């Protein structure tokens, strides 16, 4: 893992933690989140809310 990949990994964890906090604080967002049927739907929904969680640490 390169330093850049590590930094991207940490940023993804930070985004995931913020996403979890948002979902916990909003019953409406929770309902939208649990209705997702695929990983891509989760990624797309999170993106609509301003979170970038789609790329794995080794991807460009």
RAKA-V979984 format. One record per residue. RES is the residue in one small letter. OMEGA is omega in degrees with one decimal (* if undefined). D_CENTER is the distance of its C-alpha to the mean C-alpha in Angstrom with 1 decimal. Layout:
res: [RES	RES]
omega: [OMEGA	OMEGA]
d_center: [D_CENTER	D_CENTER]
This chain:
res: [x	x	x	x	x	x	x	x	x	x	x	x	x	x	x	x	x	x	x	x	x	x	x	x	x	x	x	x	x	x	x	x	x	x	x	x	x	x	x	x	x	x	x	x	x	x	x	x	x	x	x	x	x	x	x	x	x	x	x	x]
omega: [177.1	177.5	178.8	177.5	178.8	178.4	177.3	177.6	179.4	178.0	178.4	177.6	178.3	178.5	178.8	178.7	177.5	177.6	177.9	178.6	179.1	-179.0	178.5	-176.3	-174.4	177.5	179.7	179.1	176.5	180.0	177.0	-177.5	-176.4	176.3	178.9	-177.4	-178.2	176.6	-178.6	176.4	177.5	179.6	-179.3	179.2	178.1	178.2	177.3	-179.4	175.0	-178.4	177.6	-177.8	-170.9	-173.6	172.6	-171.6	-179.1	-177.2	178.6	*]
d_center: [20.5	21.4	20.9	18.6	16.5	16.5	15.4	12.5	11.6	12.1	10.0	6.9	8.1	8.9	5.7	4.6	8.2	8.4	6.2	8.5	11.3	11.0	11.1	14.0	15.8	15.8	17.5	17.1	13.3	13.6	16.0	14.0	11.1	13.7	15.5	13.1	15.2	13.3	10.2	10.6	10.9	7.6	6.1	9.0	8.7	5.4	7.4	10.4	9.4	9.0	5.5	5.6	3.5	6.7	9.3	10.9	12.8	16.0	15.2	16.5]
